[in-house]
Amino acid sequence: MRILVYGAGVLGCNLIHLLNKSNKNVTLLARGCWYDEINLNGLTIRHKFRIKTTNDKLHVINSLTNDDFYDIIFVTLQYTQLDSIIPVLNDNQSKNIIFIGNNPNATGYLELMKDKNVFFGFFSAGGQRTSKYVDSFYLNEMTIGRIDNSHESDEWIKNIFQGTRMRLTIENRMDDWLKSHVAFILPFVYAAYYTGYNYRKIKKDKVFLYTIINSVKEYYDALKELGYEILPHSDYEFVTSKKLRCYLFLKLCCYTTIGDLCVCDHAKNGINEMIQLNEEFRKLIANVIVKTPNADILETYIPCK
């Protein structure tokens, strides 16, 4: 398969590194100075927790023409950047498009690309990009699939990652999954803005930490009222029957760099994306009967446009 990773942020760089080291036929689309850096010196990643640095020599391009063909295009841009590339993707002859990352409107993007085979996924990676390297981590975990609950593409998806170390979860209700993910991360993001991207400020504030947990549950309950399924199911248990475990996880985030890598870095570097996710999610749940008093308090800390 000829694979294009469209976007050279943290997600895209980690994804192409994983595919490249498994000898997949991969190309990276990067822009500006970052294209020049990778084209000249390769892609350098400093891997957190693994205490190593890698450098991949990659085929890198800075634009996608109509005649370019790839068996798969992974789109790893931030949510706020997607609309600008939809015409480019529609005009290109490649048929299989996989959007990776936050997306509360998977159904809408499927409608925008009716002539394509569109999939959605989420790759567990975090960190930040500097001018010379990516400082980040990834967990070898991908949740990916369709939104129509059909399993007709399962084997094809598995084939993409055959030979890699990626741990796949094929989920064909990805619209529900992605909305659930937004519901989960937003209260954590609010807390990042409240603390000035420093979770250590709330490490001893039990009331505030439980406010985050209760906010997630409120958002989940709002989605359930609208008829969405909370996916994965274990996440709902995490903030209800296993609330203590969730609290201890939050404490761990506050006392270590996990909170920085998983939440604060992206909240800082992707402010516009977080604002947009919040606006669309709050609009989605605007008319539900379920009340969200804890989330309403935390939401006040998100920056204005």
Buried (B, 14 or more C-beta within 10 A) or exposed (E): BBBBBBBBBBBBBBBBBBBBEBEBEBBBBBEEEBBEBBBEEEBBBBBBEEEEEBEBEBEBBBEBEEEBEBEBBBBBBBBBBBEEBBEEBBEBEBBBBBBBBBBBBBBEBBEBBEEBBBBBBBBBBBBBBEEEBBBBBBEBEBBBBBBBEEEEBBEEBEEBBEEBEBEBBBBBBBBBBBBBBBBBBBBBBBBBBBBEBBBEBBBEEEEBBBBBBBBBBBBBBBBBEEEBBBBBEEBBBBBBEBBEEBBEBBBEBBEEBBBBBBBBBBBBBBBBBBBBBBEBBBEBBEEBEBEBEBBEBBBEBBEEE
